[in-house]
């Protein structure tokens, strides 16, 4: 019923958005006298803000057509190198780029947004790295006949993709995938897999959520797992390929994120309205571009979501040494030659300070020279992997860490 009610509401909003968009275009048309005086420009701007906020969204594109390597612009082609039921391995092939640059697997979060949320991350790393990314599918579009997906599967996917990329790869986990990426590195290190990553960079990841718990952490611990099963898990409606699948809907995750910083989001839209009234289309477009990505959400399987809540946020299984993969305990002590970089944002309100750094503490057999911690001053969660400070402050730290351990 929850998902069906949302779909009904979404269809109403889609119609209202289309009507508002038509109204905004009419009121701002140069042939319309109201476009120049009275309340026409103000009303047109208000309608445009509403139309943008209420518009339905699908999966965005990366749209990265070129990059600059050693001062020369080279074309970029996206290649799907492996397809699996719940994800695909996307490779950004740079024609004419020099051979021997570090291979980098970026592990995008499976947390309600598409991998394109990391477009800025990919774009920044492309000039000096051979980049792959985990491109997760919207669970509502995966037929029931394709089976389920949980944390064990997530770890298996990462191991298989590292094997595909081959020896010498580096791995970057942004937020949620820090836990399965760390686990995958441990599994591969324990069996002395030649394709284990040379470095693992974790950004704003919930390795140990007992450290500086945030509102997100508290919400996950104050209720039993049965509450989440009953209140946030929904069934995919009949009109989608994954009809009947139990999921944690992306729209619920988005509502949670929006409510955490509702004041900031309201200010952003007010500023967008003022920019439109003033004719500052460039500033308004920047806000639109951000929210086009931010509001593009996807569902994740209930099995994966509930297991993550239970093992990561409630039981703290990884830092306690109790995290399991396919019935076998993950051993952090197995990491002996995978260099770890933990990056945290000073103002991160999703993964508090110390949660990612905990990965360095539990890696007891890893030499100190293969551990590094970086705290980004004045940076929130999103700013760790996107924006000016990511490009100018954080990325150079990561690039040097990779270069120092390239071998």
N, C-alpha and C positions, 0 to 999 in steps of 0.2 A: 504493500500500500504506500509506503514512504516514497519509493522510486516512482510509482505511478502518479502520485500527487505532485512530485517535482516535475515530471514530464508535462503534466497538464499546465502547471504554473509557467514552465519554460515556453510552452507553445503560445500562451497568452502574451508573455513578455516579448516574444519574437515578433508577434503581430504589432504590438504597441511600439516596438523599436522601429519597425519598418515605417509605420505611420509618422512617428516623430522625425525620422530621417527625411521623409518627403516634405513634412512641414518646414523643417530647417532649411532645406534646399529652396523651397518656394520663397521663404522670408528673406533669404540672402541672395536671391537671384537679382542680377543688375537691372533686369527689366521691371522689377517690382519696386514702386516708389517707397514702400515700407522698409526696404533694405537700407535706406539712407537717413531716416529720421523716426522719431517716436520710439515706441518700444520694440520695433521690428528687430534690430540687431540683438537686443537683450533676449527676446523670446527665441530667436533663431539659435543663439548660443546655448540657451537652456535646453532646447529640444535636442541639439546635437550632443550635449553631454549625456542626456537621458538615453538617446538612441545608442550611443556607444556603450553605455553601461549595461543596457538590457539586451544587446545583440547576442545571438547564439554564436558559439565558437567551436571550431573543430581543431584538428591537430595542425599546429603551425609548421612551416618549413624552416630549415636552417638558413637557406638562401646565401650560403657562403660560396661565391663564384670564383674568387681569386684571393691570393695573399701575396705578401712581399717577402721573398727569400733572398738574403744577401743583397738587398737593394734592387732586386729585379722582381717585377710582378709576374706571377705564374698562375695559371688557371687551376681551379680546384674542382674535382669531380667526386660526387658522393657515390660510393659503391657499397652495396649490401653484400657482405662476404659470407655471412651465415644467417639463416633464418631458423628460428625455433618458435614453438607455439606461443610463447609469451614475450618474445623479444627478437630483435635482430641486431647483428653486429655491423655497425655502419663505419665505413672507412673513408676518410677525407684524403683522396689521392691527389697529390700535387705534381702535375706534369712539369718536368724539368728541375725538380728540387734535387739537391745533391744527395748522394747515397751516404748512409752511415749516420744520419741524424737519429737521435733517440726515438724509440718507439714508445708511444704513450697511449695506454688504455684509460679513458675517462669513464668512470662508473657513475652514471646519472642516478639520482635518487628515484626510487619507486615510492613516491609519497603524494600522489595526486596530480603532479604536473608531468608534462612530457619532457623528453630529454632536451628539447629546444630551449628550456629554461637556462641551459648552460651554453647557449649560443656564444655569449661573450667570453666564456671560458675557452671554448674551442678556438674562437677567432684569435685570442691572444697567444695561444700555444702553437698555432699553425706555422708561423714563420720558422721556428727552430725545431719542430718535432713532427714525426710521422704519427698522426692522430687517428685513433679509433674511439668510438663511443657506444655504450650500451643504449639501445633505442627500445625502451619498453613499450609493449602494446597496451592499449586500453582493454582491460579485462572484459568489459561488456561486449567486445567484438570477437572474443575467443569462444568458439562453440564448446559446449559441454563435452563433446566427443574428444576434444583435445586434452582432457584430463585437468588436473589441478596444478597449483603452483604455491610453494611455500618457501621458507628460508633455506631448507636443504636444496631445493631446486635452484634457488638464487645462487648459492655457493657453487653448485655444479656448473651453472652457466658460466660463471667467472673463470673457473678452472679450465673449462673447455675452450673458452675464448683466448685465454692466455696461452694455452697449448697451440691454438691456431696461429696466433701472432708470432710465437716462437721465442727462443732464448733472448734474454737481454731487454725485455720490455719493462717499462715502468708503469705504475698504476696510480691514478688519482681518484679518490673516493670523496664525493661531495655530500656531506651531511649523512643521511640515513644509511647509505651503503658502506659507511666506515666499518660497521660491525661485520657484515658478510664478507667484505673485502679483506679485512684483517683475518677472518676465519679461513678464507680461501688461501691466503698466503701461508698460514700455519699448516694447513693440510698439505700443501705442496712442499713446504720446507721439510716437514716431517718425513715425507717419502723421497726427499732429495730430488724432486722433480726439476729437470734442467730448465723448464720454462717458468719457474717461480719468478716473481718480479724482482728486479734489482732494487727498486725503491717502491715504497708505498707512502703516498701523501694523503693524509686524512684532514679534511676541512670541516670544522663545526660538526663533528660526528658524536653520537651518543654512546661512546665506549663504556662510560660509567656514569649513569645519570644520577648517582647519589651525590656527585660533586656539583655544588651550586645549582640545585634543582630549579628549573624554570616553571612557569605556569603550565607549559605543555607536559612536563614531567609529572607535576602534581596531579593534573587531570587524569593521567594514565595510571596513577597509583591509588587514588582515593576511592576507586570503585573496583569490584571484582570483575574478572574476565567475563562472567555470565552477563553482567550489565552491558558490556560492549556488544556481546552477541545479540542481545535483545533489542538494543536501542540504536546502534549505528550500522549494523549489518543489514543490507537490503538485497532483494532479488531483482536481477536484471529483467526488465519488461520484455514482452514478446516481440517487439519490433526490432530488437537487436539480435545479432548473430549469437551472442552469448546468453540468450534467453534462458532463465532458470538458474543461472549461476549466482552464487552468494558472493557479494562484493562489499567492500567499503567504498561508497560512491565518492567520486572526486568532488562533487558539489558540496558534500559535507566537510571534506578536508578544507576546501576553499572558504567555506563559511567560518570555520574555526580560525583560520589564519586571518581573515578579514576582521573578525570580532576582536582578536588580540590587539590590533592596532587600528581600531575603527576611527579614532580621531584623526590619525594621520591620513587615512584613506579619504575621509571627508574633506580634509584640507587640500589634498591633492586634486580632488574633483572641483573644489571651489576655485583653486588656482587655475585649473584648466578652463573653467567657465570665464574667468576674468581675462585670460589670454585670448579666448575667442572673441569676447566683446571688444578687446583692444586691437583685434586684428593680428595678434601675434601667433600666426599659424604654426610657426616652427616650434615654439615652446609647448603649445597645445598638442602637437603631433608627437612630441617626445613622451608626454604623459600617456597618450593613447597607445603608443607603441609598447610601453611598459605593461599597461593593463591588458592589452591584447594577449600578451604572453601569460601574464599572471592569472587571468581568468580562463585560460585554456586548460581544462582539467580532464583527468581520466580516472577510471576506477581501478582498484587493485583487488585481488582475490581476498576473500574473507580469511582463508587459511593463512596467507602470508601476513595479513594485517594483525590478526589475533595472536599469531605466534610471535610477532615482533613486539606487540604490547606486553605479552606475558614474559618473554625471555629477556628482552632488552630493558624495558621500563619497570616491570614489576619484580622480577626475580634477579635481575642484574647478573645473569648467568655467566657472561664472558669475564668480567673482572673477578668473579668468585671462582673461576676455573671449572664451571659446571656446564658450559655451553656445549651442546652436542651437535654432531653432523653425521647423519646416517647411522645413528646408534653408537658413535664413537666420540669420546670427549676431545674437544679442541684443546691443544696444548700450546699456550703462548710461549713456553720454553723452547719450542721447536724452532723459533725464529732466531737464527744465528748469523745470517748474512743478508737479510733483507733490510735495507736502510729505511728507517721510519722518520717521517716529518709530520708533526702535528701542528696544525694551524688553527688558531681560535680568534674570534673577534671580540674585542673588549666589550662591545655593547650587544652581543648576541643574546636575544631573548628567547631563542629556541633551544640551543645547546649551550649551557652555561660554561663559564670558564672552568677549566679543569677536566671537563668530561672527555675531551679528545686527548688531552695530555696524558690521561690515564693509560693510554695504549703504550706509552713509553715505560711506565712504571711496571706494568704486568709482563713486559718482554724481558724477563730476568736474565736470559742468556745472550742477549744482544749487547755487544760492546757499546760503551757510552759514545764513542766516536761515530756510531751508526744510528744515533738518536739525535733529533733536533726538534726544538719547540720554538714556535714563532707566534707571538700575540700581536695582532693587528690593532693598533691604537685607534680608537674612535670609529671602529667598524662594526656594523651590525651583521646579522646572519646573511642577508642577501649580498652585502658588500664584500663578503669573503671571496666570492667567486665571480662577481660582476661589478662593473663600474670602474671609476678612475683609480681607486686605491688598490683594487685587485690588479689592474694593469700595471701600475707604477711601483707599488710597494710589495705586494704579496707574490705575484708571478715571478719577479726576479729572484726571490728567495728560493722558490721551488725550482726554477731553471738551474740555479747554481747547485742545488742539492742533487738534481739529476745529473748534471755535468760532472760533479765530483765523484759520482758512483756509476758512471757510464761504463767503466772497465776498459 
